[in-house]
Amino acid sequence: MQKIQGDILYAASDIVNFLECAHLTRLDLINLDTPLPKDEESEEVQLLQDRGYAHEAAFSDMLATRHQSICDIASQASEIEQMREATLSAMDAGIEIICQATLKKDSLLGHIDFLRRVPVPSRFGDYSYEVIDTKLARKIKTKFIIQTACYSSLLSSVQEVTPERMHIVFGNRAEESLHYADYAYYFTTILARFSDFVQGRQQDTYPSPCSHCDYCCWRTLCKLRWIEDDHLSQVAGITKLQIKKLQAAGITTLAELGTCTTDLKVAKMSTATLEKLSGQASLQLQARENGRRPVELLPQQPGKKGFARLPQPAAGDLFFDMEGDPLTDGGLEYLFGIYFFSAGKPLFNLSSRKDITRKYN
Ligand code: SF4
């Protein structure tokens, strides 16, 4: 989101972020008026972004070989209003492929990877457009659908006809087409929830840890809040659902969980689970208070469970590990490590894919 001359503009990514974590949206809103300390993007995120741009550029080159007319809005303008006007001119002129198209309706703004001309009449003439979005991933995710549905919704209002399909081009160049009508209502419902939230009708949020936290620019702020509140999320291995159940039973902090008595009852939580969580919290509490990490050996469970499932150690045991890059075409395993014992001495042998190719070809 961004604020331009007092008006806030929201992007499709803001709606996707809101679904991941409403607190993120709240911090984004506060940040517009009172800048908050932001975390840098991690190297992994930067790498993914660079690969994403390269994928988009390669797809654009491919489109240029297949279509007679193609234009890039980002090379013509940089201000939002100019980009929007340049996009409308390109649509009016019937350009076959429009890269970096910029569409806007009320406070919703979309920078769309590509618009592709299709032979369906619209206010522009005997043709209209459909959205193509490029993604590094190899399969569809809900957030991709929300994003393309958001763009298709903007496109509907601009060309005055609903696009039949929306397309996603994955990192392996496979293209998946979806019927916009199948998702339009879903998107409208989400947009209404998002609008209610940003207009201040329900902004009471707490940073609940989720899968987005590792990539979130507010992760340090939230971690500080969890420490300050001694939040239950700091208990190693605890789940969101377990936190909810404990909170409902009046246990809201790590310290409370680590010192709870054995007569505590938590609805829909077994005694074994409660004991395990409480024991973990107690260890962390001791480490915090004494500065030393206590170690507690768990009793061996009857039957083949945990480490008991491993075979008995033998002299010829090999411990193998490999590193891979799932983003490379077809995936790539490139680094192999083997740990073993030779004449009683532990050894570690590391081979790269190159070494192995040289050895066995
Ligand atoms: S770090 Fe996690 S909890 Fe905090 S705002 Fe980001 S996604 Fe939400």
Residues whose N, C-alpha, C, O or C-beta is under 5 A from the ligand:
A	BS01	SF4	C21 H23 L24 P207 S208 P209 C210 H212 C213 C216 W218 R219 C222
